[in-house]
């Protein structure tokens, strides 16, 4: 019986590709599905593109493929990656250049058409309000400040690119799980309205899209995380999929990490809203019928996915400029570490007022006490901390105020409370971006999808 | 008796635009029944009140002994405009594990040495 093995590539822009080697060498994979884009990543890529029009893609795809391609070619492994970001053609050129320098051959497909920033007016003229999905607010308030707007494409163009002989499929924004569903639909010839198989592919793609989080990484727990073996060599997850969509979920032999009922269900619900209607461009998945059978030895059988018809509208995520953040930080040692941070915050607030600065919001956090746990921090030992860091951030429309805010802090070193540390320079203003999720009728986007094939 | 969730369950959180979301998982079926009864929208709303979160949503998943929790409007507009250290809401799950609920003292996990 034919099975297809798909291995996880990266889980975000900046993730490590070192573990992918084990999946290719001894994981028996035919495909690597590599997810370089979080919701936030397009904002980073947009900043790159503003500085250099040839940029705007996830640059790590180039060294990743430069290192892994000889091995992948030897094992007949294909790569599906969304590293194209805001500039899939730019990514292809960079990869093609690297391959030509080394004399390597490959067929690269580039999928684009997800970017709708230049089409906002056209879409609105076609009757799309593009209002905020959650708040219902109209787009006019952010239209002029928009930096990027991309629709989440589905798996069909990926499957088509593979049918046309691609070894590497490079996309812009597609649903993360489409990187896995695409090759499965292609290999098994799944019908695009076979909702249960679509749902199975979506489930597996979702479990693979965060690399190590699907195999024991970031196992959110007290105590149990310490039992995950050999983090340093944690293997990325692999799905061995059958024609009916059921799968064996595992990882390469001889690697660290853990694939179990516990680690997989954490990833299943990760960044999911309604689990009975997990919407993707290709299908709406109900996670309530899934079955996970843990066989032990880092093997979990997955079956029972059920799907409902794909949505009529695609999701767009746009990002818009939304002011500036100023940041200042200073650390204090015992004694009274927390009290000295609190006093410093008070001093800084006074200086801000005296300068006539009026930030829209001021955020005060105490690193070592509550910067990650917020109001749920336990105050029992607050006044006996060995050391504590004050971190203050402000929100302002004025970039100069955001820059000036950070410069208030070094002075505290000689003229504030005693036993300071962390005088490591001043943090410049950081541009803040608002995220604008909205919906658009799929036909309006899909008519502009293009698949280019290049043999190098 | 009062039991902190970290003793009987595990959890992971993440972000989508302005939403923080948490998966809360019982280690066993007996504990799942307790979580389902005790971890309510009202308790969650109170536990996360300081985050300024909008409505809390909750779905039980019997097939994987889990509760799916969504805190709307909890991330200051989203990770890219948040002023917080934890702009991605990765530690919202840790915050949840600090919640105390009423639980029987003979839950399997509590009897483990």
Interface residues (C-beta under 8 A of the other chain):
Chain A: X39 X40 X43 X134 X213 X218 X219 X220 X221 X222 X224 X261 X262 X265 X266 X267 X268 X269 X270 X271 X272 X273 X274 X275 X276 X287 X288 X289 X290 X291 X292 X304 X317 X319 X322 X323 X325 X361 X363 X365 X367 X371 X372 X373 X374 X375 X376 X378 X391 X393 X394 X395 X432 X433 X434 X435 X437
Chain B: X6 X7 X10 X11 X12 X13 X14 X15 X16 X17 X18 X19 X21 X23 X25 X27 X47 X49 X50 X51 X57 X59 X61 X62 X63 X64 X65 X66 X68 X70 X72 X77 X78 X79 X80 X81 X83 X84 X85 X86 X91 X93 X94 X95 X97 X98
